[in-house]
Amino acid sequence: MGNGKSFFFKVNDVEVFAKGTNMIPIDEFSTSVTEERQDWMIKSALLANMNMIRVWGGGRYLPDSFYAKADSLGIMIW
């Protein structure tokens, strides 16, 4: 395809179709965000046949456990 005609992700030299969602912070108060709530968010995306979550870049960094759980379930994080 010509330049500007398509958009895709390439992972390990393989073109990947991304079906995903945008994720805003789970809660306004970071102390209210539990690992269980984060796991629920990732598992919900998986159950909806999604393979990518785009994390809103509003200045909050999610804990490493979020990324580890997504990785273990095959969910890509952008």
N, CA, C and O atoms as a Maestro MAE file, in Angstrom:
{
 s_m_m2io_version
 :::
 2.0.0
}

f_m_ct {
 s_m_title
 :::
 protein
 m_atom[312] {
  # First column is atom index #
  i_m_mmod_type
  r_m_x_coord
  r_m_y_coord
  r_m_z_coord
  i_m_residue_number
  s_m_chain_name
  s_m_pdb_residue_name
  s_m_pdb_atom_name
  i_m_atomic_number
  :::
  1 25 0.830 -1.190 0.000 1 A "MET " " N  " 7
  2 3 0.000 0.000 0.000 1 A "MET " " CA " 6
  3 2 0.867 1.244 0.000 1 A "MET " " C  " 6
  4 15 1.991 1.232 0.502 1 A "MET " " O  " 8
  5 25 0.352 2.283 -0.549 2 A "GLY " " N  " 7
  6 3 1.098 3.534 -0.613 2 A "GLY " " CA " 6
  7 2 1.206 4.213 0.742 2 A "GLY " " C  " 6
  8 15 0.488 3.875 1.683 2 A "GLY " " O  " 8
  9 25 2.106 5.164 0.823 3 A "ASN " " N  " 7
  10 3 2.279 5.901 2.074 3 A "ASN " " CA " 6
  11 2 0.982 6.578 2.478 3 A "ASN " " C  " 6
  12 15 0.294 7.170 1.646 3 A "ASN " " O  " 8
  13 25 0.652 6.488 3.757 4 A "GLY " " N  " 7
  14 3 -0.545 7.118 4.274 4 A "GLY " " CA " 6
  15 2 -1.831 6.359 4.005 4 A "GLY " " C  " 6
  16 15 -2.910 6.869 4.306 4 A "GLY " " O  " 8
  17 25 -1.754 5.168 3.453 5 A "LYS " " N  " 7
  18 3 -2.956 4.405 3.111 5 A "LYS " " CA " 6
  19 2 -3.305 3.360 4.163 5 A "LYS " " C  " 6
  20 15 -4.415 2.829 4.173 5 A "LYS " " O  " 8
  21 25 -2.361 3.066 5.043 6 A "SER " " N  " 7
  22 3 -2.653 2.058 6.060 6 A "SER " " CA " 6
  23 2 -1.906 2.390 7.344 6 A "SER " " C  " 6
  24 15 -0.946 3.160 7.342 6 A "SER " " O  " 8
  25 25 -2.360 1.803 8.422 7 A "PHE " " N  " 7
  26 3 -1.716 1.961 9.722 7 A "PHE " " CA " 6
  27 2 -1.770 0.610 10.412 7 A "PHE " " C  " 6
  28 15 -2.832 -0.003 10.522 7 A "PHE " " O  " 8
  29 25 -0.631 0.159 10.870 8 A "PHE " " N  " 7
  30 3 -0.598 -1.117 11.575 8 A "PHE " " CA " 6
  31 2 0.607 -1.135 12.489 8 A "PHE " " C  " 6
  32 15 1.509 -0.305 12.376 8 A "PHE " " O  " 8
  33 25 0.605 -2.082 13.384 9 A "PHE " " N  " 7
  34 3 1.742 -2.296 14.272 9 A "PHE " " CA " 6
  35 2 2.531 -3.477 13.737 9 A "PHE " " C  " 6
  36 15 1.968 -4.432 13.202 9 A "PHE " " O  " 8
  37 25 3.819 -3.395 13.889 10 A "LYS " " N  " 7
  38 3 4.677 -4.496 13.491 10 A "LYS " " CA " 6
  39 2 5.445 -4.939 14.731 10 A "LYS " " C  " 6
  40 15 6.204 -4.163 15.312 10 A "LYS " " O  " 8
  41 25 5.242 -6.191 15.130 11 A "VAL " " N  " 7
  42 3 5.887 -6.753 16.316 11 A "VAL " " CA " 6
  43 2 6.724 -7.938 15.879 11 A "VAL " " C  " 6
  44 15 6.212 -8.887 15.284 11 A "VAL " " O  " 8
  45 25 8.014 -7.881 16.175 12 A "ASN " " N  " 7
  46 3 8.927 -8.956 15.763 12 A "ASN " " CA " 6
  47 2 8.792 -9.258 14.274 12 A "ASN " " C  " 6
  48 15 8.766 -10.418 13.861 12 A "ASN " " O  " 8
  49 25 8.707 -8.202 13.484 13 A "ASP " " N  " 7
  50 3 8.613 -8.281 12.025 13 A "ASP " " CA " 6
  51 2 7.303 -8.902 11.523 13 A "ASP " " C  " 6
  52 15 7.227 -9.331 10.372 13 A "ASP " " O  " 8
  53 25 6.286 -8.953 12.366 14 A "VAL " " N  " 7
  54 3 4.978 -9.487 11.988 14 A "VAL " " CA " 6
  55 2 3.951 -8.359 12.109 14 A "VAL " " C  " 6
  56 15 3.856 -7.719 13.156 14 A "VAL " " O  " 8
  57 25 3.182 -8.112 11.042 15 A "GLU " " N  " 7
  58 3 2.122 -7.116 11.088 15 A "GLU " " CA " 6
  59 2 1.014 -7.618 12.009 15 A "GLU " " C  " 6
  60 15 0.559 -8.756 11.888 15 A "GLU " " O  " 8
  61 25 0.585 -6.753 12.932 16 A "VAL " " N  " 7
  62 3 -0.408 -7.141 13.933 16 A "VAL " " CA " 6
  63 2 -1.618 -6.223 13.819 16 A "VAL " " C  " 6
  64 15 -1.482 -5.000 13.849 16 A "VAL " " O  " 8
  65 25 -2.787 -6.811 13.691 17 A "PHE " " N  " 7
  66 3 -4.030 -6.050 13.742 17 A "PHE " " CA " 6
  67 2 -4.333 -5.783 15.205 17 A "PHE " " C  " 6
  68 15 -4.401 -6.712 16.010 17 A "PHE " " O  " 8
  69 25 -4.513 -4.524 15.549 18 A "ALA " " N  " 7
  70 3 -4.779 -4.169 16.944 18 A "ALA " " CA " 6
  71 2 -6.258 -3.854 17.115 18 A "ALA " " C  " 6
  72 15 -6.812 -2.986 16.440 18 A "ALA " " O  " 8
  73 25 -6.872 -4.573 18.025 19 A "LYS " " N  " 7
  74 3 -8.252 -4.297 18.406 19 A "LYS " " CA " 6
  75 2 -8.195 -3.970 19.882 19 A "LYS " " C  " 6
  76 15 -7.876 -4.827 20.707 19 A "LYS " " O  " 8
  77 25 -8.504 -2.728 20.213 20 A "GLY " " N  " 7
  78 3 -8.323 -2.352 21.596 20 A "GLY " " CA " 6
  79 2 -9.207 -1.228 22.051 20 A "GLY " " C  " 6
  80 15 -10.237 -0.920 21.451 20 A "GLY " " O  " 8
  81 25 -8.770 -0.625 23.134 21 A "THR " " N  " 7
  82 3 -9.533 0.416 23.796 21 A "THR " " CA " 6
  83 2 -8.587 1.447 24.392 21 A "THR " " C  " 6
  84 15 -7.396 1.191 24.567 21 A "THR " " O  " 8
  85 25 -9.126 2.593 24.693 22 A "ASN " " N  " 7
  86 3 -8.388 3.615 25.430 22 A "ASN " " CA " 6
  87 2 -8.738 3.473 26.908 22 A "ASN " " C  " 6
  88 15 -9.892 3.235 27.267 22 A "ASN " " O  " 8
  89 25 -7.742 3.621 27.743 23 A "MET " " N  " 7
  90 3 -7.968 3.482 29.178 23 A "MET " " CA " 6
  91 2 -7.603 4.781 29.882 23 A "MET " " C  " 6
  92 15 -6.473 5.261 29.787 23 A "MET " " O  " 8
  93 25 -8.573 5.337 30.583 24 A "ILE " " N  " 7
  94 3 -8.309 6.499 31.428 24 A "ILE " " CA " 6
  95 2 -8.015 5.981 32.831 24 A "ILE " " C  " 6
  96 15 -8.232 4.798 33.095 24 A "ILE " " O  " 8
  97 25 -7.530 6.824 33.737 25 A "PRO " " N  " 7
  98 3 -7.251 6.328 35.091 25 A "PRO " " CA " 6
  99 2 -8.474 5.625 35.687 25 A "PRO " " C  " 6
  100 15 -9.610 6.065 35.516 25 A "PRO " " O  " 8
  101 25 -8.212 4.538 36.379 26 A "ILE " " N  " 7
  102 3 -9.274 3.715 36.957 26 A "ILE " " CA " 6
  103 2 -10.046 4.480 38.025 26 A "ILE " " C  " 6
  104 15 -11.250 4.278 38.184 26 A "ILE " " O  " 8
  105 25 -9.368 5.347 38.749 27 A "ASP " " N  " 7
  106 3 -9.994 6.105 39.823 27 A "ASP " " CA " 6
  107 2 -9.239 7.410 39.987 27 A "ASP " " C  " 6
  108 15 -8.046 7.487 39.692 27 A "ASP " " O  " 8
  109 25 -9.935 8.436 40.457 28 A "GLU " " N  " 7
  110 3 -9.272 9.721 40.693 28 A "GLU " " CA " 6
  111 2 -8.228 9.622 41.797 28 A "GLU " " C  " 6
  112 15 -7.224 10.334 41.785 28 A "GLU " " O  " 8
  113 25 -8.475 8.743 42.737 29 A "PHE " " N  " 7
  114 3 -7.584 8.601 43.879 29 A "PHE " " CA " 6
  115 2 -6.768 7.330 43.722 29 A "PHE " " C  " 6
  116 15 -7.312 6.226 43.752 29 A "PHE " " O  " 8
  117 25 -5.465 7.488 43.554 30 A "SER " " N  " 7
  118 3 -4.627 6.326 43.290 30 A "SER " " CA " 6
  119 2 -4.659 5.308 44.421 30 A "SER " " C  " 6
  120 15 -4.398 4.127 44.195 30 A "SER " " O  " 8
  121 25 -4.976 5.748 45.638 31 A "THR " " N  " 7
  122 3 -5.055 4.807 46.753 31 A "THR " " CA " 6
  123 2 -6.265 3.884 46.644 31 A "THR " " C  " 6
  124 15 -6.322 2.854 47.316 31 A "THR " " O  " 8
  125 25 -7.239 4.249 45.797 32 A "SER " " N  " 7
  126 3 -8.432 3.413 45.606 32 A "SER " " CA " 6
  127 2 -8.227 2.345 44.537 32 A "SER " " C  " 6
  128 15 -9.069 1.464 44.363 32 A "SER " " O  " 8
  129 25 -7.119 2.426 43.829 33 A "VAL " " N  " 7
  130 3 -6.849 1.481 42.750 33 A "VAL " " CA " 6
  131 2 -6.134 0.267 43.320 33 A "VAL " " C  " 6
  132 15 -4.994 0.350 43.778 33 A "VAL " " O  " 8
  133 25 -6.826 -0.853 43.280 34 A "THR " " N  " 7
  134 3 -6.246 -2.094 43.792 34 A "THR " " CA " 6
  135 2 -5.769 -2.953 42.623 34 A "THR " " C  " 6
  136 15 -6.152 -2.733 41.473 34 A "THR " " O  " 8
  137 25 -4.941 -3.917 42.935 35 A "GLU " " N  " 7
  138 3 -4.480 -4.843 41.898 35 A "GLU " " CA " 6
  139 2 -5.658 -5.615 41.314 35 A "GLU " " C  " 6
  140 15 -5.658 -5.940 40.127 35 A "GLU " " O  " 8
  141 25 -6.657 -5.908 42.134 36 A "GLU " " N  " 7
  142 3 -7.844 -6.626 41.660 36 A "GLU " " CA " 6
  143 2 -8.597 -5.799 40.619 36 A "GLU " " C  " 6
  144 15 -9.069 -6.343 39.620 36 A "GLU " " O  " 8
  145 25 -8.711 -4.491 40.845 37 A "ARG " " N  " 7
  146 3 -9.407 -3.627 39.885 37 A "ARG " " CA " 6
  147 2 -8.627 -3.552 38.571 37 A "ARG " " C  " 6
  148 15 -9.214 -3.562 37.489 37 A "ARG " " O  " 8
  149 25 -7.309 -3.478 38.677 38 A "GLN " " N  " 7
  150 3 -6.491 -3.451 37.470 38 A "GLN " " CA " 6
  151 2 -6.622 -4.768 36.705 38 A "GLN " " C  " 6
  152 15 -6.756 -4.767 35.481 38 A "GLN " " O  " 8
  153 25 -6.583 -5.883 37.423 39 A "ASP " " N  " 7
  154 3 -6.731 -7.193 36.782 39 A "ASP " " CA " 6
  155 2 -8.077 -7.297 36.080 39 A "ASP " " C  " 6
  156 15 -8.164 -7.833 34.975 39 A "ASP " " O  " 8
  157 25 -9.119 -6.789 36.713 40 A "TRP " " N  " 7
  158 3 -10.457 -6.814 36.120 40 A "TRP " " CA " 6
  159 2 -10.465 -6.037 34.805 40 A "TRP " " C  " 6
  160 15 -11.062 -6.475 33.821 40 A "TRP " " O  " 8
  161 25 -9.799 -4.882 34.795 41 A "MET " " N  " 7
  162 3 -9.749 -4.049 33.590 41 A "MET " " CA " 6
  163 2 -9.081 -4.813 32.443 41 A "MET " " C  " 6
  164 15 -9.585 -4.824 31.321 41 A "MET " " O  " 8
  165 25 -7.960 -5.441 32.730 42 A "ILE " " N  " 7
  166 3 -7.227 -6.167 31.686 42 A "ILE " " CA " 6
  167 2 -8.015 -7.387 31.225 42 A "ILE " " C  " 6
  168 15 -8.100 -7.653 30.026 42 A "ILE " " O  " 8
  169 25 -8.593 -8.131 32.167 43 A "LYS " " N  " 7
  170 3 -9.360 -9.329 31.804 43 A "LYS " " CA " 6
  171 2 -10.604 -8.956 31.005 43 A "LYS " " C  " 6
  172 15 -11.023 -9.713 30.130 43 A "LYS " " O  " 8
  173 25 -11.195 -7.809 31.290 44 A "SER " " N  " 7
  174 3 -12.363 -7.358 30.529 44 A "SER " " CA " 6
  175 2 -11.999 -7.109 29.069 44 A "SER " " C  " 6
  176 15 -12.760 -7.453 28.164 44 A "SER " " O  " 8
  177 25 -10.844 -6.515 28.849 45 A "ALA " " N  " 7
  178 3 -10.383 -6.290 27.470 45 A "ALA " " CA " 6
  179 2 -10.166 -7.628 26.768 45 A "ALA " " C  " 6
  180 15 -10.535 -7.793 25.605 45 A "ALA " " O  " 8
  181 25 -9.572 -8.570 27.471 46 A "LEU " " N  " 7
  182 3 -9.325 -9.892 26.896 46 A "LEU " " CA " 6
  183 2 -10.641 -10.588 26.549 46 A "LEU " " C  " 6
  184 15 -10.761 -11.180 25.477 46 A "LEU " " O  " 8
  185 25 -11.623 -10.523 27.439 47 A "LEU " " N  " 7
  186 3 -12.922 -11.156 27.194 47 A "LEU " " CA " 6
  187 2 -13.679 -10.510 26.033 47 A "LEU " " C  " 6
  188 15 -14.544 -11.137 25.421 47 A "LEU " " O  " 8
  189 25 -13.344 -9.245 25.736 48 A "ALA " " N  " 7
  190 3 -13.958 -8.548 24.603 48 A "ALA " " CA " 6
  191 2 -13.156 -8.767 23.312 48 A "ALA " " C  " 6
  192 15 -13.363 -8.077 22.314 48 A "ALA " " O  " 8
  193 25 -12.241 -9.739 23.354 49 A "ASN " " N  " 7
  194 3 -11.401 -10.080 22.197 49 A "ASN " " CA " 6
  195 2 -10.486 -8.944 21.761 49 A "ASN " " C  " 6
  196 15 -10.193 -8.797 20.575 49 A "ASN " " O  " 8
  197 25 -10.038 -8.146 22.715 50 A "MET " " N  " 7
  198 3 -9.100 -7.070 22.418 50 A "MET " " CA " 6
  199 2 -7.690 -7.571 22.673 50 A "MET " " C  " 6
  200 15 -7.467 -8.468 23.486 50 A "MET " " O  " 8
  201 25 -6.745 -6.975 21.964 51 A "ASN " " N  " 7
  202 3 -5.358 -7.371 22.176 51 A "ASN " " CA " 6
  203 2 -4.453 -6.178 22.483 51 A "ASN " " C  " 6
  204 15 -3.232 -6.322 22.546 51 A "ASN " " O  " 8
  205 25 -5.059 -4.985 22.677 52 A "MET " " N  " 7
  206 3 -4.257 -3.801 22.993 52 A "MET " " CA " 6
  207 2 -5.051 -2.843 23.864 52 A "MET " " C  " 6
  208 15 -6.255 -2.663 23.683 52 A "MET " " O  " 8
  209 25 -4.354 -2.233 24.808 53 A "ILE " " N  " 7
  210 3 -4.928 -1.165 25.623 53 A "ILE " " CA " 6
  211 2 -4.025 0.047 25.459 53 A "ILE " " C  " 6
  212 15 -2.817 -0.036 25.681 53 A "ILE " " O  " 8
  213 25 -4.609 1.165 25.071 54 A "ARG " " N  " 7
  214 3 -3.860 2.419 25.003 54 A "ARG " " CA " 6
  215 2 -4.076 3.143 26.316 54 A "ARG " " C  " 6
  216 15 -5.195 3.543 26.635 54 A "ARG " " O  " 8
  217 25 -3.019 3.309 27.067 55 A "VAL " " N  " 7
  218 3 -3.106 3.951 28.381 55 A "VAL " " CA " 6
  219 2 -2.999 5.460 28.194 55 A "VAL " " C  " 6
  220 15 -2.049 5.964 27.595 55 A "VAL " " O  " 8
  221 25 -3.990 6.163 28.718 56 A "TRP " " N  " 7
  222 3 -4.023 7.620 28.634 56 A "TRP " " CA " 6
  223 2 -2.780 8.177 29.312 56 A "TRP " " C  " 6
  224 15 -2.438 7.774 30.424 56 A "TRP " " O  " 8
  225 25 -2.114 9.092 28.650 57 A "GLY " " N  " 7
  226 3 -0.871 9.642 29.185 57 A "GLY " " CA " 6
  227 2 -1.081 10.895 29.991 57 A "GLY " " C  " 6
  228 15 -0.513 11.938 29.666 57 A "GLY " " O  " 8
  229 25 -1.879 10.822 31.031 58 A "GLY " " N  " 7
  230 3 -2.198 12.004 31.822 58 A "GLY " " CA " 6
  231 2 -1.295 12.246 33.004 58 A "GLY " " C  " 6
  232 15 -1.651 13.000 33.910 58 A "GLY " " O  " 8
  233 25 -0.148 11.632 33.016 59 A "GLY " " N  " 7
  234 3 0.794 11.921 34.085 59 A "GLY " " CA " 6
  235 2 0.884 10.880 35.178 59 A "GLY " " C  " 6
  236 15 1.746 10.976 36.052 59 A "GLY " " O  " 8
  237 25 0.011 9.885 35.149 60 A "ARG " " N  " 7
  238 3 0.072 8.824 36.157 60 A "ARG " " CA " 6
  239 2 0.697 7.579 35.547 60 A "ARG " " C  " 6
  240 15 0.320 7.143 34.460 60 A "ARG " " O  " 8
  241 25 1.637 7.030 36.252 61 A "TYR " " N  " 7
  242 3 2.248 5.789 35.805 61 A "TYR " " CA " 6
  243 2 1.604 4.630 36.544 61 A "TYR " " C  " 6
  244 15 1.461 4.663 37.766 61 A "TYR " " O  " 8
  245 25 1.218 3.613 35.803 62 A "LEU " " N  " 7
  246 3 0.637 2.424 36.418 62 A "LEU " " CA " 6
  247 2 1.750 1.574 37.020 62 A "LEU " " C  " 6
  248 15 2.888 1.617 36.552 62 A "LEU " " O  " 8
  249 25 1.428 0.811 38.046 63 A "PRO " " N  " 7
  250 3 2.459 -0.033 38.659 63 A "PRO " " CA " 6
  251 2 2.899 -1.156 37.726 63 A "PRO " " C  " 6
  252 15 2.174 -1.539 36.808 63 A "PRO " " O  " 8
  253 25 4.080 -1.667 37.972 64 A "ASP " " N  " 7
  254 3 4.631 -2.740 37.137 64 A "ASP " " CA " 6
  255 2 3.703 -3.947 37.079 64 A "ASP " " C  " 6
  256 15 3.687 -4.665 36.079 64 A "ASP " " O  " 8
  257 25 2.929 -4.178 38.139 65 A "SER " " N  " 7
  258 3 2.027 -5.336 38.157 65 A "SER " " CA " 6
  259 2 0.988 -5.254 37.042 65 A "SER " " C  " 6
  260 15 0.561 -6.287 36.526 65 A "SER " " O  " 8
  261 25 0.577 -4.050 36.665 66 A "PHE " " N  " 7
  262 3 -0.390 -3.872 35.574 66 A "PHE " " CA " 6
  263 2 0.205 -4.390 34.270 66 A "PHE " " C  " 6
  264 15 -0.435 -5.146 33.539 66 A "PHE " " O  " 8
  265 25 1.433 -3.975 33.990 67 A "TYR " " N  " 7
  266 3 2.091 -4.368 32.745 67 A "TYR " " CA " 6
  267 2 2.425 -5.857 32.737 67 A "TYR " " C  " 6
  268 15 2.343 -6.516 31.700 67 A "TYR " " O  " 8
  269 25 2.796 -6.371 33.886 68 A "ALA " " N  " 7
  270 3 3.108 -7.806 33.985 68 A "ALA " " CA " 6
  271 2 1.858 -8.641 33.725 68 A "ALA " " C  " 6
  272 15 1.926 -9.658 33.034 68 A "ALA " " O  " 8
  273 25 0.716 -8.218 34.274 69 A "LYS " " N  " 7
  274 3 -0.533 -8.955 34.073 69 A "LYS " " CA " 6
  275 2 -0.946 -8.897 32.600 69 A "LYS " " C  " 6
  276 15 -1.342 -9.909 32.021 69 A "LYS " " O  " 8
  277 25 -0.851 -7.717 32.003 70 A "ALA " " N  " 7
  278 3 -1.192 -7.585 30.582 70 A "ALA " " CA " 6
  279 2 -0.290 -8.477 29.740 70 A "ALA " " C  " 6
  280 15 -0.759 -9.151 28.823 70 A "ALA " " O  " 8
  281 25 0.978 -8.482 30.044 71 A "ASP " " N  " 7
  282 3 1.925 -9.317 29.295 71 A "ASP " " CA " 6
  283 2 1.595 -10.787 29.441 71 A "ASP " " C  " 6
  284 15 1.664 -11.544 28.472 71 A "ASP " " O  " 8
  285 25 1.237 -11.194 30.645 72 A "SER " " N  " 7
  286 3 0.933 -12.620 30.868 72 A "SER " " CA " 6
  287 2 -0.318 -13.065 30.098 72 A "SER " " C  " 6
  288 15 -0.471 -14.246 29.786 72 A "SER " " O  " 8
  289 25 -1.205 -12.118 29.797 73 A "LEU " " N  " 7
  290 3 -2.442 -12.441 29.068 73 A "LEU " " CA " 6
  291 2 -2.341 -12.113 27.570 73 A "LEU " " C  " 6
  292 15 -3.311 -12.276 26.830 73 A "LEU " " O  " 8
  293 25 -1.176 -11.656 27.134 74 A "GLY " " N  " 7
  294 3 -0.993 -11.359 25.717 74 A "GLY " " CA " 6
  295 2 -1.608 -10.046 25.265 74 A "GLY " " C  " 6
  296 15 -1.876 -9.867 24.077 74 A "GLY " " O  " 8
  297 25 -1.837 -9.123 26.196 75 A "ILE " " N  " 7
  298 3 -2.398 -7.819 25.867 75 A "ILE " " CA " 6
  299 2 -1.249 -6.828 25.687 75 A "ILE " " C  " 6
  300 15 -0.417 -6.662 26.580 75 A "ILE " " O  " 8
  301 25 -1.210 -6.178 24.536 76 A "MET " " N  " 7
  302 3 -0.190 -5.168 24.291 76 A "MET " " CA " 6
  303 2 -0.630 -3.849 24.911 76 A "MET " " C  " 6
  304 15 -1.817 -3.523 24.917 76 A "MET " " O  " 8
  305 25 0.332 -3.094 25.434 77 A "ILE " " N  " 7
  306 3 0.056 -1.794 26.017 77 A "ILE " " CA " 6
  307 2 0.745 -0.741 25.167 77 A "ILE " " C  " 6
  308 15 1.923 -0.859 24.829 77 A "ILE " " O  " 8
  309 25 -0.027 0.305 24.826 78 A "TRP " " N  " 7
  310 3 0.527 1.391 24.040 78 A "TRP " " CA " 6
  311 2 0.495 2.621 24.890 78 A "TRP " " C  " 6
  312 15 0.916 3.689 24.446 78 A "TRP " " O  " 8
  :::
 }
 m_bond[311] {
  # First column is bond index #
  i_m_from
  i_m_to
  i_m_order
  :::
  1 1 2 1
  2 2 3 1
  3 3 4 2
  4 3 5 1
  5 5 6 1
  6 6 7 1
  7 7 8 2
  8 7 9 1
  9 9 10 1
  10 10 11 1
  11 11 12 2
  12 11 13 1
  13 13 14 1
  14 14 15 1
  15 15 16 2
  16 15 17 1
  17 17 18 1
  18 18 19 1
  19 19 20 2
  20 19 21 1
  21 21 22 1
  22 22 23 1
  23 23 24 2
  24 23 25 1
  25 25 26 1
  26 26 27 1
  27 27 28 2
  28 27 29 1
  29 29 30 1
  30 30 31 1
  31 31 32 2
  32 31 33 1
  33 33 34 1
  34 34 35 1
  35 35 36 2
  36 35 37 1
  37 37 38 1
  38 38 39 1
  39 39 40 2
  40 39 41 1
  41 41 42 1
  42 42 43 1
  43 43 44 2
  44 43 45 1
  45 45 46 1
  46 46 47 1
  47 47 48 2
  48 47 49 1
  49 49 50 1
  50 50 51 1
  51 51 52 2
  52 51 53 1
  53 53 54 1
  54 54 55 1
  55 55 56 2
  56 55 57 1
  57 57 58 1
  58 58 59 1
  59 59 60 2
  60 59 61 1
  61 61 62 1
  62 62 63 1
  63 63 64 2
  64 63 65 1
  65 65 66 1
  66 66 67 1
  67 67 68 2
  68 67 69 1
  69 69 70 1
  70 70 71 1
  71 71 72 2
  72 71 73 1
  73 73 74 1
  74 74 75 1
  75 75 76 2
  76 75 77 1
  77 77 78 1
  78 78 79 1
  79 79 80 2
  80 79 81 1
  81 81 82 1
  82 82 83 1
  83 83 84 2
  84 83 85 1
  85 85 86 1
  86 86 87 1
  87 87 88 2
  88 87 89 1
  89 89 90 1
  90 90 91 1
  91 91 92 2
  92 91 93 1
  93 93 94 1
  94 94 95 1
  95 95 96 2
  96 95 97 1
  97 97 98 1
  98 98 99 1
  99 99 100 2
  100 99 101 1
  101 101 102 1
  102 102 103 1
  103 103 104 2
  104 103 105 1
  105 105 106 1
  106 106 107 1
  107 107 108 2
  108 107 109 1
  109 109 110 1
  110 110 111 1
  111 111 112 2
  112 111 113 1
  113 113 114 1
  114 114 115 1
  115 115 116 2
  116 115 117 1
  117 117 118 1
  118 118 119 1
  119 119 120 2
  120 119 121 1
  121 121 122 1
  122 122 123 1
  123 123 124 2
  124 123 125 1
  125 125 126 1
  126 126 127 1
  127 127 128 2
  128 127 129 1
  129 129 130 1
  130 130 131 1
  131 131 132 2
  132 131 133 1
  133 133 134 1
  134 134 135 1
  135 135 136 2
  136 135 137 1
  137 137 138 1
  138 138 139 1
  139 139 140 2
  140 139 141 1
  141 141 142 1
  142 142 143 1
  143 143 144 2
  144 143 145 1
  145 145 146 1
  146 146 147 1
  147 147 148 2
  148 147 149 1
  149 149 150 1
  150 150 151 1
  151 151 152 2
  152 151 153 1
  153 153 154 1
  154 154 155 1
  155 155 156 2
  156 155 157 1
  157 157 158 1
  158 158 159 1
  159 159 160 2
  160 159 161 1
  161 161 162 1
  162 162 163 1
  163 163 164 2
  164 163 165 1
  165 165 166 1
  166 166 167 1
  167 167 168 2
  168 167 169 1
  169 169 170 1
  170 170 171 1
  171 171 172 2
  172 171 173 1
  173 173 174 1
  174 174 175 1
  175 175 176 2
  176 175 177 1
  177 177 178 1
  178 178 179 1
  179 179 180 2
  180 179 181 1
  181 181 182 1
  182 182 183 1
  183 183 184 2
  184 183 185 1
  185 185 186 1
  186 186 187 1
  187 187 188 2
  188 187 189 1
  189 189 190 1
  190 190 191 1
  191 191 192 2
  192 191 193 1
  193 193 194 1
  194 194 195 1
  195 195 196 2
  196 195 197 1
  197 197 198 1
  198 198 199 1
  199 199 200 2
  200 199 201 1
  201 201 202 1
  202 202 203 1
  203 203 204 2
  204 203 205 1
  205 205 206 1
  206 206 207 1
  207 207 208 2
  208 207 209 1
  209 209 210 1
  210 210 211 1
  211 211 212 2
  212 211 213 1
  213 213 214 1
  214 214 215 1
  215 215 216 2
  216 215 217 1
  217 217 218 1
  218 218 219 1
  219 219 220 2
  220 219 221 1
  221 221 222 1
  222 222 223 1
  223 223 224 2
  224 223 225 1
  225 225 226 1
  226 226 227 1
  227 227 228 2
  228 227 229 1
  229 229 230 1
  230 230 231 1
  231 231 232 2
  232 231 233 1
  233 233 234 1
  234 234 235 1
  235 235 236 2
  236 235 237 1
  237 237 238 1
  238 238 239 1
  239 239 240 2
  240 239 241 1
  241 241 242 1
  242 242 243 1
  243 243 244 2
  244 243 245 1
  245 245 246 1
  246 246 247 1
  247 247 248 2
  248 247 249 1
  249 249 250 1
  250 250 251 1
  251 251 252 2
  252 251 253 1
  253 253 254 1
  254 254 255 1
  255 255 256 2
  256 255 257 1
  257 257 258 1
  258 258 259 1
  259 259 260 2
  260 259 261 1
  261 261 262 1
  262 262 263 1
  263 263 264 2
  264 263 265 1
  265 265 266 1
  266 266 267 1
  267 267 268 2
  268 267 269 1
  269 269 270 1
  270 270 271 1
  271 271 272 2
  272 271 273 1
  273 273 274 1
  274 274 275 1
  275 275 276 2
  276 275 277 1
  277 277 278 1
  278 278 279 1
  279 279 280 2
  280 279 281 1
  281 281 282 1
  282 282 283 1
  283 283 284 2
  284 283 285 1
  285 285 286 1
  286 286 287 1
  287 287 288 2
  288 287 289 1
  289 289 290 1
  290 290 291 1
  291 291 292 2
  292 291 293 1
  293 293 294 1
  294 294 295 1
  295 295 296 2
  296 295 297 1
  297 297 298 1
  298 298 299 1
  299 299 300 2
  300 299 301 1
  301 301 302 1
  302 302 303 1
  303 303 304 2
  304 303 305 1
  305 305 306 1
  306 306 307 1
  307 307 308 2
  308 307 309 1
  309 309 310 1
  310 310 311 1
  311 311 312 2
  :::
 }
}
